[in-house]
Amino acid sequence: MRKVCDLAVEVQGGMQEHQDDAIWQDLLNLVFSFVNDEMESKVDAGLKIFTGLFSYIIEHVQAHTEDLGKVFEKTLGHPSLDIKLTALQATCAYLGIGDRKHTKPFKLLLPLMTNVIHEAMVKEDETVLEDALVEFNELAEVEPGFFKTHFKQLFGGLKEIAAKSDFDNPTIRHQPIEFIVTLIERLPSVIKKDLETLKDLLETIFKLMIDIPEEIDEEWLTPKEGFATEEDEEDNVKFGQGCVDRLVSCLGEELMLPLTGQLVTNTIANDVDWRYKHAGIMAFSQIGEYIEEASKISAMIPVLVEHLQHPNPKIRYASLHSIGQLADDMPKDFQEAYHTTIIPALLAALDDPVPRVQAHACAACTNFFENVDPAVLKPYTQVICTKLCAMIKNGISIIKENAVTTLATTAERNETEFAPYFKETLEFLIGFLNEFSSSAYKQFRGQTIEGITLICAAVGEETFKPLADDVIKVLLHVQNNQLDTQDCQRIYLLSSW
């Protein structure tokens, strides 16, 4: 073992400059002898040396394609699952580096490679299962063609992993779908003409999105003060949304939207389990980016608005999320087509009794207002300002943060038309910079600084000038008295100046 390691160090340290074929051959012979040994420790060591050195000795290894194939075939079929995994890692390393003319014969090893995953699944060895799936994912990134011929069989064999819900590490369920979606991204042809498999894949993704806790956690409803993470959604939902987005992107809206639309319709129609509606609405939020005409989603708008009044807060949240995402992905077109319906619905949602939903209503308003015609927004400005100021005054931190951003966006869209609300709004916000000084409100103060800056810029110099000294004084006070070295307010202050 020491001799092999010494040779490996020599190779990595610069022997490749000398191209001494005898040294290379000596190294290969030693490694081959290790992987053909009866001792598991030597087999494992030999495979790991191969894995680590393929990038250095690939030209020499490719001269022994037949021998290497026999080694991989033998070790992938080893009685030890751990050796099988090491063999899979070595095989994938070679396939990712070698020339295709040399790796083509190794396609015959795919059943043995796939068997590592299935054996780990049967033996409930989650560590090996996850590591094996990672190898497949990484190989799909660089050599998707290796899996092309057996794509359908691979999906059929791997989707049972996504369906298994009792893993200690639940994100393992994402790995086989990630693998399949990556293959489709690299080789869309593997599924474009196979609508049955594509529909099956989408149903698998939707089932994963539905499989979230049925009980809603109190901390989700009312986050603690200073709540700062954006991870509002469960992993399964976020992952599923991402997969839908990637599939629409690589396969195109003409193929994907009818299939996705039917699944969305079916899941939203389920009145027995709220998680179906939730999955359908969240999946729908991903398609706006790929739709050229806002009229194509007209049938869904009444559905989203209706579900803003649903008894379940996560359904209301999902509907707001979808509206906000569509407003962002279809700027101006979405606002122009649906403002008469959406704006009143969003304003009503600002009164939601659940803090998380109320905060998300602000976020949806921000997205919608950013690209709405100022003339459309103007009649609602008084009501908007009244509601948002009340939320800033009385809401928990997550509500305050989102509401102040929406207020600033409202001022930006109104520009000089915001002048009648300027003085009262500015004095209101300046007061809160001093009132909420604890660390839990750092983000709120930062966004308030940003809001003040945007509002002052929106109304113009003439309206801003009488209060300019007050604004400068409060910003200097924050800068000189309220900041520590890691304070997020620093960024907002730099932008404001």
N, C-alpha and C positions, 0 to 999 in steps of 0.2 A: 504493500500500500504506500509506503514512504517513497519508493522508487517512482511510482506513478505520479504522486503528488509533486515530487521534485521535477519530473519532466514537464508536468503541467505548468509549474511556475516558470520554468525555462521558456516554454512556448509563449506564455503570456508576457514574459519580461523582455522578449525581443528576438527569440530564435527564428520567428517568421522572416526576419530580415535576411537570414542566412539560407533559408529554404533548404535545409539539410534533409533530404528525403529519408536518410537512414534514421534520423531522430524521429521524424514524423511516423515512419513505419513502426519503429520500436514502441512509440507511444500507443499507436493504434493496436498493436498486437497485445500489449499489456492490458489495455482497456477491454478488448475483446475477450481476453482470458478471464477477466473479472466477471463480465456479464454472463459468461458461460459456466461460471463456478457454481457449486452446489450450495455454498454458504450465502444466505440472504444478505448479510452485511456486505459481502464483496460484490454481489449483483447490484445492490443499491448504490454502492460507491462507484462502480463502473458506469452505471447509467447517469449518475449525477455529474461525473467527469465529462461524459459525452455532452450532456446538456450545457455545461459551462463552457465547453471548448469548441462547439460546432462553428461558431462565428470565426474562430481562428484557423480551424483545420478543415473547412468545408470542402476545399478542392481535393484534399487527400481522402476524405471520407467518401466523397462521391465516386471515387475510384473503386470503392468496396460496397456499392449499392446492394448487391445481392447478399453479401454477408450481413450488412446492417439490417436488411429486411428480415433475415432469419433471426437476428438478435431481438428485434422489436416484436416479431411474432411470438418468439419463445417467452419473452418477459411480460408481454401483455396477457399471456395466458398462464402466468405464474400462479401457484396456489395462494400466495400472499396478496391480499388486496393492496397493502402498502406498496409492494413491489410493482403491482399493476399500475398504481398511480404514478410512481416514479418513471415507469416505462412510458406511460402516456405523456408525461411532461417532456421526456427526452424525444419522443416521436414528434410531438407538436413543435418542439424547438427546431428539429431538423426540417420539418415540412415548411416552417416559416422562413427558413434561411436558404434551403437548397434550391437549385434550378428546377423548374417544372419538369424538364425532360428526365431528371433523375428522381423526382418525387412521385411521378405519375404511377409507378408500380405499387406505391404504398397505399393507394386507394383500396386495395384488397384488405388492408388492415382495419378499415373503418368499423366493421362489426366487432372486432376485438376492442377497439378504442371505445366504442359506444357501450360495450358490455361492462367497462369499468364503472360507468355511471349507473347502470342498472343494478350491478352487484352492490354498489354502495347504497343504493336506494333500498334494496331488499334487506341488507344488513343494518340499515338505519345508521350508517356511519356518515354523519352530516359533514364532518371535516373533509373526508375524502370526496364526498359528493360535490361539495362546493368547489373544492380545488379542481376536480375533473371538469366541472362545468365552466370554470374560469378558463381552463386550457382551450376548451371548444370555442368559447367566446373570442379569445385572443387570436386563435387561428382563423376564425371567420373574418376577422378584421383584415388580415393580410393575405389569406389564401381562400377566399370563399368558394372558388371553383372546386376545391377538394371535396366539398359536401354536395355539390350541385346534383349529381345523379341520384342521390339518396335523400333529397330534401324532404319529400313527403313522408317517407318512412321514419326519418329522424323526428319530424314534428309529431307524428303519431305516437312514437315511443317516449318522447320527452314531455308531452303535455300532461301526463299523469303526475309529474313532479309539481307542476303549477297548480294542480287540483288538490294536492295533499296539504291539509291545513293544520297539521299538528307538529310541524317542525319546531325544534327549540329555537332555531334561527329562522324566522318566517321569511326573511328576504331571499332565502335560497329559492323560493318559488319564482322569483323574478328571473333567475339565471337562464332557464331554458327558453323563456319568452324573449329575453334579451338576445340570446343566440339566434333564434329564428328571425327576429326583426332585423338584426344586424346582417344576416344572410340576404334578406329581402332588399335591404338598402344597397348592398353591394351587387346583388344579382336580381333585380326586379323580375326578370323573365321566369324565375323558378315558380312564381305564383300568379303572374298576371292572367294566365289563361286557365287557372285552376280556381274558379270561384268557390267551389265546395271547401277546399282547404283554407282559402282566405276567410270565408265566413266562419269556419271552425276556429281559426286563430282569433278573430275578433270576439267571438263568443267566449273563448278562453280568457281573453283580456278583460272582458266585461265581468265575468264571474269572479275574477280576482279583485276587481274594483268593488264588487258587491260585498266581498268577504271582509268586512270591517266590523268592529264591535257594535252590537245593536244598542247598547246603552250609551248615552251621551255623557261624557265626563263633565263634572261640574266645573273643572278648571278650563275646559274648552269654552263653556258658556260664559264664564266670567274670569278671564285671565287675571293673574295677580298684577299689582301695580309694577310698572317697569318692565312688563312683558316685552321681550325684544326679538323673539325669533319669528321668522317668516314661515316656519314649517307648520302651517295651520291644518294641513290635510294629512290623513293617514298615508303611510308609505305606499300601500296598494293602490290608492286612488291616484297619487302623484305619478307613480310608475305607469299605471294604465293610461293616464292622460298623455304622458310622454310617448308611449308606444303608438297610440292613435295618431298623434301629431306626426311622428316619423313615417308612419305608413301612408298617410295622406300625402305627405311631402314627396315620397319616392314613387308612389304608385299613381298619383294624380287624382284630382277630384272627381273626374268622370267615372272612374272605377270605384273609388272608395266612398263617396258621399251617399249613393243609394244604399249600399250595404250598412254603412254606419248609421244613416238616417233611420233605417228600418229597425235596427237594434235599439237606437235611442227611443224611438216611438214605443217599442215593445216594453222596454224597461220602465219608462215613465208611466206607462199605463198600469203598472203593477201597484195596486192599492193595499196589498197585504203587508208588504215589507218595505219600509221607507228607503232602505238601502238601494233598492232597484232604481227608484226615482233619482236618488242622489247620484248613482253611477251614470245613469243616462244623461242627466243634465250636465255633469262635470265632463263627460266625454264630448258632448255637443259643443262645449266651450272651446274646443280645440280646432274646430273646422273653419272658423271665420277667416283666418289668415289665407285660406286657399280658395275662397269664394269671390268671384269677380263682381257679382251683382247682388246687392243687398236684398233684392226682391226674392232671391232663391230661398231665403230663410223666413219669409213672411209667415208661414204656417206655425213656426215655433215661437214667434213673439208673444202671442196671446197665452201660450203655454207657460213661458217664463214669467210673464206678469202675473198670471193666475197663481203660480207657485210661490210668489213673494208673500202670499197670504196663507201658505200652508201651515198647519199646526206644528209641524216638526221644524225646529230652528235650523237643522242642517240642510233641509230642503230649501228653506228661504236663503240660507247662505250660498248654496250651490247656484241658485237662480241669480243672485246678485253677482256671483263670480262669473257666470256665463255672460251676463249683460256687460259687465266691466271688460271682460276679455274681448267680446265682439266689438265693443266700442273702440278698443285699442287696436284690434287687428283690421278693422274696416273703417278707419278714420274718415269722418265727414259723411261718407255714404250711409253708414249705419245711423248716424245722428240725423241726417236729413230725412231719411226714410221713416224713422220711427219716433222722433222726438215728441210728438203729441201724445203718444202712449207711454213712452219710457220715463220722461221727466216727472210727470205726476206720480207714477208708480215708485220712482226712486225717492221722491220727497216723502211719500207715505212711509217708505221703508226706514227713513231716518228716525222714525218714532218707534222702531222695533223695541220690544221689552228686553231682548237678550243683548248684552253688551257686545259680544263677539259679532253678532249679526249687524248691530247698529254701526259698529266700526267698519264693517265690510260694505255697508250701504254708502258710507262716506267715500270709500275707495272706488266703488262703482260710479258714484257721482263725479269724482275727480276725472276718471277715465272718459266719461261721457262728456263732461263740460269742456275738456281740453280741446275738442275738435267740433264743438257745436257753434252754429252761427250766433254771434253776440246778440243779434236782434231776436233770436228765438229765446235766449236765456234771460234777456232783460225783464220781461214781465214777472219772472219768478224770483228775481234777485232779492226783493224784500223778504219774502218767505224763507228763502235759502239762508240769508244772513241771520235771521231770527232763530231758526232752528239750529244752525251751526254754533252760534254764540252760546246758546243754552247748553249744547252738548259739550262745548269747551269748558263751560263753567261747572257743569254738574257731572260729567262723565268720568269714568276711570281713565287711566293713562292711555290705553290703546284707542279709546274713543277720542280723547283730546288730540292725540297725535294725528289721527286721520282727519278729524274735523278741521283742524287749523290748515291742513294742506288743501282741503276742499274749498275752504274760505278764500285762500290765496288764489286758487285756480279760478274761482268765481270772479274775483277782482281783476285778474289778468284778462279774462274774456270780455269784461265790461269796459276795461280801460278807463278813460275819463268819465264814462257814464257811472262809474262807481263812486264818484266824488261825494254824492249826498250821504254815503255810508262811511266815508273815509275816516273822519275825525273820531266818531264814536267807536268804530271798529279798532282803530289804532290805539286809542287810549285803553280800550278793553284788553288788547293783547299785551301792551306794555305792562299793565298791572299784573298780568299772570306771570311774566318773567321773574318778578320779584316774589310773588306769592308762593310759587311751587319751586322751592329751592332744594328739596331732598334729591338724593341720587336716583330715585325711581323715576324722576321726571326730567332727567337729562335729555332724553330723546325728544320729549315734548318741548322743552325749552329750545332745543336746537331747531326743531321744525317751526317753532314760533318765530325765532329769529329769521328763518328763511321766509316765513309767511309775511312778516313785517316788511322785509326787503322787497318781495314781489309786489305787495300791495302798494308800497310807496312808488315803485317804478311804474306801476300800471296807471296810476291816476295822473301822472305828469308833474313836472317841476312846480307849476303854479299852485297846485293843490297841496303838494307835499311840503313846500317851503315853510309855511307857518309852524309846522310841527317837526321840522328837521332837527332842531336843537334837542328836543325831547328824545328823538330816536337815537341820535348820536350819544347822548348822555347815558341812556340805558344800555346801549351796546358796549360802551366803555366800562360801565359798571360791571357788566357780566364778564368782560375780558379781564378786568383787574381784580375781581373778587370771587368769582364763582368757578374758575377753571382749574382742573388738575391736569397733569401731563397726558392723560389718556381720555380726556373729556371730548365727547363727540361734538360738543358745541363749537370746538375750534374750527372745524371744517365749515360750519354754517357762518361763523363770524368772518372768516377769510373771504367767503363768497359775498357776504353782505357789504364789506368795505369796497 
